[in-house]
Every structure is written in C-alpha cells, then in structure tokens.
Amino acid sequence: MTDSPATNSPSRGRIIGARVLLILGVLLTVVSILSTYVKREALDSDQFKQTSQELIASPAIQQQVAAELVNAFNANVDLSAELEGRLPENLQALAGPLAGISGQLVDRAAQELVTRPRAQDAFVTISSEAQAQFVKVLHGDTRGLETSNGNVVLDLRPLMLRLGDRFGFIEGYAAKFPQGSAQITIVKSDNLNTAQTVTHWLEQVANFIWILAVACWVGAIWLARGRRRQEVRSLGIGLGVVGVLVLLARWGAGKYFVDNLVQSDAVRPAASDAWNIITDSLAAAGWVALSVGILIAVGAWLVGPGARATSARASLAPVLERAGVAWGSFAVLMVAIIWILPIQVFRTTVVLVVMGVIGFVVFRRQLAAESAAVPVADAPAAVPAPPPDDAS
C-alpha cells in the first residue's frame, strides 16, 4: 500500500476512474446506512418492540402518555355527575368539590400507571400494533384502518381500561371508551405517497447495496496502482464525511420535527426524546462510519513516507516481527474497537475485520521489507590471536 515509484504511477484515466468509483462507493454507503436503518427500525417488528420499551422508559414520554390518558378520561367521563349519582341526596352538593379532588387523583393515578411493568408491556403491545399499521401503509395496504379514519394511530384504550380499574365507582366505565375513543394520530396515510416510494426502493436494496459499495472501494484501490495509499486515505476521509453527514442530517431533521411539526411546547420534550430514541441506530451508524474513516486515514498515514510515520514504524517493527505477538496484539485491538464502536449490524463487523486483516498483513509486509533493506553494519575485524609462547 506504500507509494510506488513514478514509473508505476497510474495513468490519468485510471486516476479519474478510481476517484469516480470512490465517490460512488461513498454515496452507496450513505444509501446503505439509510436503507439498513429503515429496514431495521421502521419495518422490523422485533426491533421496534425493543424501541417501544425504550420509549416508555423515558420520563418525558411517560409524562406525555399520562397527560393523554387524563385528557381522554376527562373527555369521556363526567366525574361530577358520576359522584352525584353515587352520593345520598343530602350530600349531592359535594359532588363538584369531590370531583376536583378526584381529578387530582386521576392525574396521579395516570402518572403511576405508566411506570408499572404491566402497563408498559401494554404500551409496547399497542405501539407494535401501530408499527404494524405503519408498515402496511408504507406497503400501500390501508385495509384495517377503518376505525382510525385511514390514519396510523396509537390506540390508548387498553391503558384507559387499566386506569379505570382504580375508579370502581364509575358505572359502565368500559362502555364510555368504545373502540377509537382514545387514539393519538401518528401519521396520516394520505400524506405518505413519497415515503411509500422511498421505502419500497430502500427495502429492495438494503440487503445488497453494501456489497456494491465495497466493490467500488476495491475497484478504486485496484485502479490506483502506484498511489494506492493516497486512495485509501481518500476512502477514510470519505467515510468520515459520510459519518458527519449522517449525524448532521439526523440532528437537522430532529430539530425541524420538534420545532416545526410539533405545535405544543408541552409535547416537545416527549417528541424530542422519541426522535432521539427512534433514530439512535442511525446515529450509531454515523459514529461508526466516522470512526472507521478516521482509523483508515490514520492507517494510510502510518504506512506513508513521512518522518513521523517512518519513526513510528521503526518503533513497532521489533514487536510486530514476531507473528504470535503481532497477531495477538491485532486481535486485542480489533476486539477493543468492535466493543467500543456502537456497531449494530453484523455485516459491518465482518467488513471491518476483513479490512483490518488485509491492512495489517500489508503493514507487516512493509515492515519486513524495510527491515530487510536496512544495511547490516560490517562486523569488526577479528583480532588475531597472539602467537604462542616459545617453549622453554
């Protein structure tokens, strides 16, 4: 991977071809990250169950869900009338004040409810049902959405019924919350035409587009004979740019979503938490791309002709010339990198390990070649032995 002599420098056509392949590989990497995110987060029901558990564990989201439960309760239950019907005639005048006190109890009961494991399990279930609706809509299937006016909704009715268990004095409580009476609209299905098209294409390419990206990188490095180190360095810089772009896109989209699409200031903390949790895997992919790009760029620098790089190689050579020590150190380093980086897709680990092995083999070969090229100092001339003493 070191620079070759000028006679082996690639032609202008090869340089242009390598650069085109490198840029194409970077663009395909961006598409691969987005398609993998969509497939795992939006379309994978098992993954979304885990995400739902993280959502309901957020205090801001718990508070917002509790507020929605209280709003639905107040919209469907007349506490004052319920209490008036239960009190003796001479005490019915107290129904209003008691309703105010009971309203505070409803607030407290709702806040306690959303922290309980069984209620959180119910939230995961209804969130998974909403995600299943969303996936159907993305695939163009709106059947089964009659009770939600064709929208994807979060149906809080199961939680409303659990909340009603604490207010047994309310007669016919379940009947006050028929199907569709406690719903939060997530998305309107008639506004998803573009999302349906984009999702279709991302879903189709998610399983193989990363192979095309890797093929472009390999092709670019192969074409750049004589300047492969520079091309590898450019690859590292390109991956770093991909990571930065993904992180900036996630931040910008989240800011737009929270500041412009969420109308109520009271809802924004919950919306912000929800966005951060739902896009956590996208942020992880961005950090992985940025970190791997930095590692590749550092590796390209380490095999370069600079004085510091040459000095670093000279320091490492005595250690890495022993195969057992070298590969043991490499294995420890790879395990540490994989453990530290937030890698969530197995194929990313495979690609990282393969790239690491190839780079380490090339690096050790360079060290061996440089060691062999160092002239060995002439050994000092042998000192002739003194003549033997004459026999007496």
ZAMARGU-4260 file (C-alpha; in steps of 0.2 Angstrom, whole numbers, plus 5000, padded with zeros to 4 digits):
<rodrens>
0) 5000/5000/5000 | 5015/5011/5000 | 5019/5023/4986 | 5026/5015/4971 | 5040/5023/4960
5) 5035/5035/4947 | 5037/5023/4933 | 5022/5013/4941 | 5011/5029/4943 | 4993/5026/4936
10) 4988/5035/4920 | 4976/5049/4921 | 4962/5038/4916 | 4965/5026/4930 | 4966/5041/4942
15) 4949/5048/4936 | 4941/5030/4936 | 4947/5027/4954 | 4941/5044/4960 | 4924/5041/4952
20) 4922/5023/4960 | 4927/5030/4977 | 4914/5044/4976 | 4901/5032/4970 | 4906/5020/4984
25) 4904/5034/4997 | 4887/5038/4990 | 4881/5020/4990 | 4887/5019/5009 | 4875/5033/5013
30) 4861/5024/5004 | 4866/5008/5013 | 4865/5016/5030 | 4848/5024/5027 | 4841/5008/5019
35) 4848/4997/5034 | 4840/5009/5046 | 4823/5009/5038 | 4823/4991/5037 | 4828/4988/5055
40) 4819/5002/5063 | 4803/5005/5053 | 4800/4988/5046 | 4807/4976/5058 | 4793/4972/5072
45) 4806/4963/5084 | 4817/4978/5083 | 4803/4990/5086 | 4797/4981/5101 | 4814/4985/5109
50) 4812/5003/5104 | 4795/5004/5111 | 4802/4998/5128 | 4815/5012/5127 | 4801/5025/5123
55) 4790/5021/5138 | 4805/5021/5149 | 4808/5039/5145 | 4801/5050/5159 | 4796/5064/5146
60) 4786/5051/5136 | 4779/5044/5152 | 4773/5061/5157 | 4765/5064/5140 | 4756/5047/5139
65) 4749/5051/5156 | 4743/5068/5150 | 4735/5060/5135 | 4726/5047/5147 | 4720/5061/5158
70) 4713/5071/5143 | 4704/5056/5136 | 4697/5052/5154 | 4691/5070/5156 | 4683/5070/5138
75) 4673/5054/5141 | 4669/5054/5160 | 4659/5067/5169 | 4666/5064/5187 | 4654/5077/5195
80) 4639/5068/5188 | 4646/5051/5192 | 4649/5056/5210 | 4632/5065/5211 | 4623/5049/5206
85) 4633/5039/5220 | 4630/5051/5234 | 4615/5052/5245 | 4603/5066/5241 | 4608/5077/5255
90) 4627/5076/5250 | 4625/5078/5232 | 4630/5097/5233 | 4648/5090/5237 | 4649/5081/5220
95) 4658/5096/5212 | 4672/5099/5226 | 4674/5080/5227 | 4676/5079/5208 | 4690/5092/5209
100) 4699/5081/5222 | 4696/5065/5211 | 4703/5074/5196 | 4719/5076/5205 | 4719/5058/5209
105) 4716/5054/5191 | 4732/5064/5187 | 4742/5054/5200 | 4735/5038/5195 | 4739/5040/5177
110) 4757/5045/5181 | 4759/5030/5192 | 4751/5019/5179 | 4764/5022/5165 | 4778/5017/5177
115) 4771/5000/5181 | 4778/4985/5171 | 4761/4978/5166 | 4756/4995/5159 | 4772/4997/5150
120) 4770/4980/5142 | 4753/4986/5136 | 4761/5001/5129 | 4774/4990/5119 | 4759/4980/5113
125) 4749/4995/5106 | 4765/5003/5099 | 4769/4987/5090 | 4751/4987/5083 | 4754/5005/5077
130) 4770/5000/5069 | 4762/4985/5060 | 4749/4998/5053 | 4763/5009/5048 | 4772/4995/5039
135) 4755/4991/5030 | 4753/5009/5024 | 4771/5010/5018 | 4767/4995/5008 | 4751/5003/5001
140) 4739/4992/5011 | 4726/5003/5021 | 4714/4989/5025 | 4710/4988/5043 | 4711/5007/5046
145) 4693/5010/5046 | 4692/5014/5064 | 4705/5027/5063 | 4699/5036/5048 | 4713/5029/5037
150) 4727/5035/5049 | 4740/5026/5058 | 4736/5029/5077 | 4742/5024/5094 | 4726/5017/5102
155) 4727/5020/5121 | 4711/5011/5125 | 4720/4997/5134 | 4729/5009/5145 | 4712/5018/5148
160) 4704/5002/5154 | 4718/4999/5166 | 4717/5017/5173 | 4698/5014/5176 | 4702/4999/5187
165) 4707/5012/5200 | 4690/5021/5199 | 4677/5007/5203 | 4663/5019/5207 | 4661/5024/5189
170) 4647/5014/5182 | 4649/5007/5165 | 4667/5013/5163 | 4672/5002/5149 | 4657/5007/5139
175) 4662/5025/5140 | 4678/5021/5130 | 4672/5012/5114 | 4685/5007/5101 | 4693/5023/5093
180) 4689/5034/5108 | 4707/5036/5114 | 4718/5037/5099 | 4734/5048/5095 | 4736/5050/5077
185) 4754/5046/5072 | 4754/5049/5053 | 4740/5052/5040 | 4741/5039/5027 | 4736/5050/5013
190) 4752/5060/5016 | 4764/5046/5013 | 4765/5044/4995 | 4783/5049/4994 | 4788/5039/5009
195) 4780/5024/5001 | 4790/5025/4986 | 4806/5029/4995 | 4803/5014/5007 | 4800/5002/4993
200) 4817/5006/4985 | 4826/5006/5001 | 4819/4990/5006 | 4823/4982/4990 | 4842/4987/4990
205) 4845/4985/5009 | 4852/4968/5008 | 4865/4970/4993 | 4869/4988/4991 | 4883/4987/5004
210) 4891/4974/4993 | 4891/4987/4978 | 4899/5000/4990 | 4913/4988/4995 | 4916/4983/4976
215) 4918/5001/4972 | 4931/5004/4985 | 4941/4988/4980 | 4940/4994/4962 | 4946/5011/4966
220) 4961/5005/4976 | 4965/4992/4962 | 4965/5006/4948 | 4976/5017/4958 | 4991/5007/4956
225) 5006/5017/4962 | 4996/5029/4973 | 4985/5016/4982 | 4990/5024/4999 | 4983/5040/4994
230) 4967/5032/4988 | 4965/5023/5004 | 4967/5039/5013 | 4954/5047/5002 | 4942/5032/5007
235) 4945/5036/5025 | 4941/5054/5023 | 4926/5050/5013 | 4919/5038/5026 | 4922/5051/5039
240) 4912/5064/5028 | 4898/5051/5027 | 4898/5049/5046 | 4897/5068/5049 | 4883/5070/5035
245) 4873/5056/5044 | 4874/5064/5061 | 4871/5082/5054 | 4855/5075/5045 | 4849/5067/5060
250) 4851/5082/5071 | 4844/5094/5057 | 4829/5083/5054 | 4826/5081/5073 | 4826/5100/5075
255) 4814/5103/5061 | 4802/5089/5068 | 4802/5095/5086 | 4802/5114/5082 | 4791/5115/5067
260) 4780/5100/5066 | 4776/5098/5085 | 4764/5113/5089 | 4763/5112/5108 | 4778/5117/5119
265) 4772/5104/5132 | 4774/5090/5119 | 4791/5095/5113 | 4801/5086/5127 | 4792/5070/5123
270) 4794/5072/5105 | 4812/5076/5106 | 4815/5060/5117 | 4805/5050/5105 | 4815/5056/5090
275) 4832/5053/5099 | 4827/5035/5103 | 4819/5030/5087 | 4835/5037/5077 | 4848/5030/5089
280) 4853/5017/5077 | 4855/5030/5063 | 4866/5040/5075 | 4876/5024/5079 | 4879/5021/5060
285) 4885/5038/5058 | 4898/5037/5073 | 4904/5020/5066 | 4907/5027/5049 | 4916/5042/5056
290) 4927/5032/5067 | 4931/5019/5054 | 4935/5033/5042 | 4947/5040/5055 | 4955/5023/5058
295) 4958/5021/5039 | 4965/5038/5037 | 4977/5035/5052 | 4982/5018/5044 | 4986/5026/5027
300) 4997/5039/5036 | 5006/5026/5046 | 5012/5017/5030 | 5017/5034/5022 | 5034/5041/5019
305) 5033/5055/5032 | 5047/5056/5045 | 5035/5053/5060 | 5027/5038/5051 | 5044/5031/5047
310) 5049/5033/5065 | 5033/5025/5071 | 5036/5010/5060 | 5054/5009/5066 | 5047/5008/5084
315) 5034/4995/5080 | 5045/4984/5070 | 5054/4974/5084 | 5037/4970/5092 | 5027/4965/5076
320) 5041/4955/5068 | 5036/4941/5079 | 5020/4933/5072 | 5012/4927/5088 | 5014/4944/5097
325) 5009/4954/5081 | 4993/4944/5078 | 4989/4943/5097 | 4990/4962/5098 | 4980/4964/5082
330) 4966/4953/5089 | 4966/4963/5106 | 4965/4979/5096 | 4951/4973/5085 | 4940/4966/5099
335) 4943/4983/5108 | 4937/4993/5093 | 4922/4982/5090 | 4917/4983/5108 | 4919/5002/5109
340) 4910/5006/5092 | 4891/5006/5093 | 4890/4993/5079 | 4873/4986/5077 | 4874/4976/5061
345) 4884/4960/5060 | 4890/4963/5042 | 4898/4979/5047 | 4908/4969/5060 | 4913/4957/5046
350) 4918/4970/5034 | 4928/4979/5047 | 4938/4963/5052 | 4942/4959/5034 | 4948/4976/5031
355) 4958/4976/5047 | 4966/4959/5042 | 4971/4965/5025 | 4978/4981/5031 | 4988/4973/5045
360) 4995/4960/5033 | 5001/4974/5021 | 5008/4984/5036 | 5018/4969/5042 | 5025/4965/5024
365) 5030/4983/5023 | 5039/4982/5040 | 5048/4966/5034 | 5053/4974/5018 | 5060/4990/5026
370) 5070/4979/5039 | 5077/4969/5025 | 5083/4985/5016 | 5092/4992/5031 | 5111/4988/5028
375) 5119/4977/5041 | 5134/4986/5049 | 5151/4977/5045 | 5157/4966/5059 | 5173/4971/5067
380) 5188/4963/5060 | 5194/4948/5070 | 5208/4952/5082 | 5222/4939/5078 | 5227/4928/5092
385) 5244/4932/5100 | 5257/4920/5094 | 5260/4905/5106 | 5275/4907/5118 | 5291/4898/5113
390) 5293/4883/5123 | 5306/4885/5136
</rodrens>
